[in-house]
Amino acid sequence: MHVDILMRLALSLVAGSMIGLERSYHARAAGFRTHVLVCTSTALLMLLTAYEGQWLRDIGEDVRIQMDPTRMAQGIMTGIGFLGAGTIMKEGLSVRGLTTAASIWATAALGVLFGIGFYFPAVLGTLVTLLALSVFRWLESRLPTQFYARCVLRFARGTVLEQSELVDLMQRHGFAVFSLSYASEREGGVFEYSMAIRSSRLDAVEQLVKTLREQTIVSSFTITPMSG
């Protein structure tokens, strides 16, 4: 029994370490130690159900039959949801940490599998998780994608670019314009265009910024990336 427990905890430690190292390498807040602790702690908790006969010797057989080991797993995964939510951060209009939250949830599931001694799916799940975090990252970076941003342009009231000219400027740089809104400040004499823009060209933002910097009628501008 002791050798089996040691094996389960050792394998959960290895699985959590490998996933945590990948997250630490990419400078994520929840990295090596977090994933190790999640995987080994869930394995420990599942050992309670895997070896319940060792610590429930004095209770009746009827009570033991009524105990459902899956309740422990359900409680673990519910609690891990709160930990994963803590890694999700909103930065302006962008959201970060979703992949790390998912990796924590997956690591907890692996800990459950190692804890009950279900080795084959646990090892397979570890490999699939590492594949998704590393190899799929390389694949994702090469997939065609669209860039979304919130763009704000400010003009002096006497030198405002017409809307049709503004849309034409964005289209020439490969951007589609939507959610266009306006704002005007009488005291400051400032007119503002605010819009969401979208492009599938990777160099579109750099070219747009260069053009806007050369536009003398543009008082100031802001381009903030956001999630699509």
C-alpha positions, 0 to 999 in steps of 0.5 A: 500500500505504501509503495502504491501511495508513493507512486501515485504522489510521485506521478502527480508531482511529475505531471504538475511539475511538467505543466508548471514549468511550461507556464513558468517559462512563459512567465505566467503568474500561476507557474511551477509551484502552483501546478505542483501543489494543485496536482499533488494536493488533489491526488492526496485528497483522492487517496482518502477515497481510494483508501477509505477502507484504511481509515473507516474500519470502525463504521458499518458496511451500510455506511461505507456503501453509501459513501460516493468517492465521486463527491470528493472529485466534484468538490475538488473541481468546484474549489479549483474553479475559484483558484483558476478564476484568480489567474484571469486578469482584465487589462484594458479591453483584453483578457489574460490568464484564460489558458493558465486557468484552464491548465490549473483545472486540467492539472487538478483533474490529473491529480484526481486520476493519479490519486485514485490510481487510474494511471493510463488516462492520467499519463495520457492526459498529462501528455495531451495537456503539455501538447496543448500548451506547447505544440499547439502554441506554435500552431496557434501562432501560425494560424490566420487570425484577426486583430481587434482594437479600440481606436480613438482619434482626436482633432481640433474642432476646426480641422476635423477629418470627415467620416468618409475620409476617416473610413477610407483611411482605415480601409486603405490600411486594411482595417474594417471599422465598426461601432463608430461613435463621436464626442465633442468638448466645447470648452477644449475645442476637441472633437473625438472619433471612437471606433472598433477596428479589425484587420487580418494583416499583422503589419496593419497597426504599425503602418496605421500608427506611422500614418497617423503620426504624420497627420498634422490635423490629428491632435492625438490618437490611441489604439488599444488591442482588445479581444475579438 
